[in-house]
Amino acid sequence: MRPQPGGDDPTLAAPRHERDDARDAALVASVLDALPSPTVLIDEDGTLLLTNSAWDAMADLVGGDLLVRVGGNYFAMVLDMKDDATNRTLISTLNELSRGERRWVSSDYALPYSDGVIWFHLQASRVGESGRIVVTHTDVTSRVRAERASSWRARHDHLTNLPNRAYLHELIDAELQRPEGPPVAVLFLDVDGFKAVNDSLGHDVGDQLLRELAGRLTDGTRAEDTVGRLGGDEFVVLCRDCDVDGAEMLAQRFQSTFDQPFELGGHAVRLSASIGIAAVGRSGGPSVRSTDLVRDADLAMYAAKAAGRNRVRHFSPDLRSAAQQRMQLASQLREAIEGDQLVLHYQPVLHLPSGECTGVEALVRWQHPERGLLPPSEFVPLAEEHDLIVPLTRWVLATATRQAAAWDAAGLPLVVGVNISAHHFPAGTLVQDVAHALAVSGLPPERLVLELTETSVAEDPALAAAQFARLRISGVEVSIDDFGRGYSSLSQLISLPVGVLKIDRSLVVGVDGRMSEAAAAIAAVVSLASAFGMRTLAEGVETEEQLAVATELGCSFAQGYLIARPMPAGELADWLHARALVGVH
């Protein structure tokens, strides 16, 4: 108990040594009371000998049943708060300090009470040789809260408040490392059509969709599951104590959450999800890591998308083998572009009013050293996936314009068409790449046509239109390929500076006489193109009847196996000569 100020000092009548001890005690009490932090003096048994005003004020705040007063036992108080290994270790270290086996003790601890939790930094020092200890408790609640908030933010996604990529891997690894633990499954979910929402309604609406989806997924999980966001529209669900069948049921439940439209920016938007599942049983062992499980679930998700979207697929070793083969093939493709393994074949384009071959379409092939001649379907998607489409397109542009310039010099003034991927637009180099190829080859701009599919243009029509306009100004023609299979709106078509519409082969092959539905669709496209000052080309012409209908309906050009298959550049002159000899028109 602190001495009370004022009154006669009873120590004056005591012997000298007793008066000195009393003065020392009063001095210690005064020093403790001057400290701003709650501070106590305890003996080697933990009995409270002195407390300062800050300690008494804290005891009044949190309640006397939590903090003991003078005469009470500090060690017993600590164990009353929580009898665990941490607090017993604290008491043990304080005992060591009292015996002189330590110089100080420092520790952080929490003091829960009715209104919340106060965090303290405890510092203890020994007083002389008496075994007594001074214990100071500094309030560090603000610091701890800030550190915890920072740590929380570092482990959670700022948009959805779900665990982020790093924290998800921590949680999955912790689950996988449990000895003889229950089975674990990971679901990898990707939203089908998310990019279209961002492009059409804006990124703010896209963020709203992600937040709403995070809530739906969380509501659809079990209490023991964890939903996290990897980034973009990719979510991962950690399913504890869950086998393959249980994971399948959860995946189907998640897909059902998409049955209800999302109300986004005043629009009711219907979406779907592709989900991949990877699971490991009790015998998975410590060799299985979170990166392995998430990667396998990701591969299964891509298999679900490849199967048509809005599907659930389970991981199998074949998927990993295929992914490794794709990675190896991508590495080989990079070498093929830089080396001498790519070739161009050219398919003639017939001008229907004159019956003359006025152009060709350049089609890239890969002369693989082991697999032989590969069509573009085998490696162009791979080039798009691994950021190789721009160097691949540059090679095609350079080779095709060079060849067209050589034909021109040989008296064959042909227009050459080159396919452009939508992945080239974001790079922002298409116009420069085309200009460079024309400048190096010497080919006049009007002899080059750039072809893009309708669906690729629809992904970002504004970006396409801006680059198309610059190309048209330079004299390069632009063509929309596979028209009639995609989703272009009339307004998008009007805004695009396009010169040719290539009618999709699905309409051309469907022609069965002048009065067929496919013929009516072709007639509509021809009329639409004519209204916008465009010409039309019928793709995939394989029969005389299809060619006759395309000619009768007013198509400007035709292309297909009936006319000629794609051929190496060296064979084109012979083909044209043979055609002229037989008088084909």
Disulfide bonds with the S-S distance in Angstrom:
none
